[in-house]
Amino acid sequence: MKTLDKWVESGARILARTTSRRSFLSRLGSAIVGAASIPLLPVARADETTAGDEDDTQDPNKCNYWRNCAIDGFLCGCCGGCHTTCPHGTEMAPMTWIGTCHNPADNRDYIIAYNDCCGKSTCNRCGCNRNEGDMPNYLPHKSNDTNWCLGTGNGHNVYHCTTTLLLGLAIQQDTPHGLAAPK
């Protein structure tokens, strides 16, 4: 133990002779600021999906489930309900946003309504933010950034989770002015 004590004492004396307190504090401050900035550096983050997740496109409680293509919120299937019904103690908002999602099982596009379930505190499980086809708030029916719970009748404007309701088959639009024409 005496050898370690002598080595540490020797190193401390050499450091004290060659540096001033101001210099030491300056270097210590630079090291702390540099260490604090490491989380800010760009990092290549892995995609949510991995090579083994292809089957998740049929699991409604996964973000890459085909109906969740325009979702921004928590999946009701992880919060006590399912992908089409609200959990007990919440009510479905009467207003919705819509998205068009591709079903890989039949290779067709479907219109999906995203209804928020309101009345309980936020679920905080299975959070998804895919935003495919999300539009700015000047097209509110296609924007998932609106608090859709404000339209509930009983004043339950607290967001809990989101359902994904299938409205129907999407029709290809080939006509001007957005009018749908069947193919």
N, C-alpha and C positions, 0 to 999 in steps of 0.2 A: 504494500500500500504506500510505503514511503516513496517508492520510485514514481508512482502515479502522481503523488502530491508534488514532488520536485518537478516533474514534467509540466504540470498545470501551472505551478508558480513561475517556472522559467518562461513559459509561453505568455503568461499574463504580463510579466515584466517587460518582455520584448515588445509586446503590443503597446504597453504604456509609454515606452521610450520613443516609439516610432509614430504614434498617432496622438492627436490632440482630442479633447472631449468634443469640440465642435465638429471635427472631421468624423469622429466616431458616430455622433448623433446624426450627421448628414448622411452617412452611408447606411445607418440603421433605418432612417426615414425612407431613403430611396428603396431599400430592400422591402420594406413593408408596403409601400405604394406599388412597387413592381409585383409583389406577390398578390396583392388585392386585385390587380388588373388581369391576372391570368384567366379568370372565368369570362372575361370580355373578349378574349381572342376567338377568332372563328374556328369552329369545330365541325367536322363532317359528321352530322348526326345520321344515325341509321333510320331508314324508312320504317314506318309502323309495320309494314308487311314484310314477312320473310319468305324464304323459298317454300317452307312447309305450310303457309297460310292460305293456299289456294282454296281449300275447302271452307274457309271462314266466310266466303261470299254467300253461303247459304245459312249462316248462323246470325239471327237477328240481333244478338247481343254483342256483335263485333263491329268495329267501325267500318271495316271494308265489306260489310254486307251490302248487297247491291242496292237495297232501298235507301241506304244511308248516304247516298252520293251528295246530297246538298244539306246535310244536317249540321247544325251548330248547337250542341247542347249535350245533355246527359241522356242515355238510352233508358227508356222506361222499363225495359226488360230487366235491367240491373237494379231497379229502384222499387220493385214490388208489383209492377204491372207487367205488361208485355208490349211488343212493338206496335200493337193496335189499340190497347186500352190503358187508361191511366191507373196508377196505384190507388188503393183505398184511401180515402181522405183527401183526394185531390179532385179537381174538376177540369175538364178539357176546355181550353180557350175556344170561343166560337170563331175566332179569326185564325187564319193559317197562312203559311207561305208554301209555295209549291216548287217542285223541281222535276226534271225529267231524268229518269235513271234507266240505265241499260241492264236488263236481266240476262246474264250469261247463259242461263239454263235454256231459254228459248230464243235468244238472240233478238229480242224485241225491246223497244223503249216504252216505259210506262210513266204516267204522271203520278207523282207522289205528293200527298199533302202532309206537311209537318205541323202537327198540332201540339202546342205546349200544354202540359198538365200543371195546374196552378193550385196554390192553397197551402202547401207545406214548404219548409225551407228547402234550399237547393240540395239535390241528392248527392252530388259530388262523386258519383261512381260511373264508370264507362263514359267518360267525356269524349266526344268526337267533334271535330271541326273540319269538315271536308270542303264545304263551300263551292262545290262544282256548280257553275251556273248562277252563283249569287250575283245579284244586281245591286246597284246603289239604292239608297233609300228613296229616290224619286220614282222607283218602281217597287213600291212596298210589297206587292204580292209575291215578289221574287227575292225579297231581302230577308235574311235570317238574323239581322242585327237589331230587329225591333223587339220590344218587350210585348209579346202577343198576349200576355196575361192581363194587360190593362183592359181588355174587353170582357172580362168575366163579370157576371151579373151580381155576385155576392161580395164583390170587393176583394176577392182573393187574388191580388195582383202579384203574389210572390211566385216566382218560377221554381218548378221542381224537376221536371224532365220532359222529354219530347217523344211523341209517337210518330210512326211512319205509316200513313194510311194509303192504300192503293186506290187511286181514283179511276184509272182506266188506261187503256192503250193509247199511246201518243200517236198522233197522225202526222205524217210528214208534211211540212209546209213548203209548197212549191209556188204559191201564188203571191202576188204583191200585197203589201199592207198587212201581212201576218194572217191572212185568211187561210184556214186549213182546207186542204183539198185531199180527199181520200185517194190513195194510190191503187 
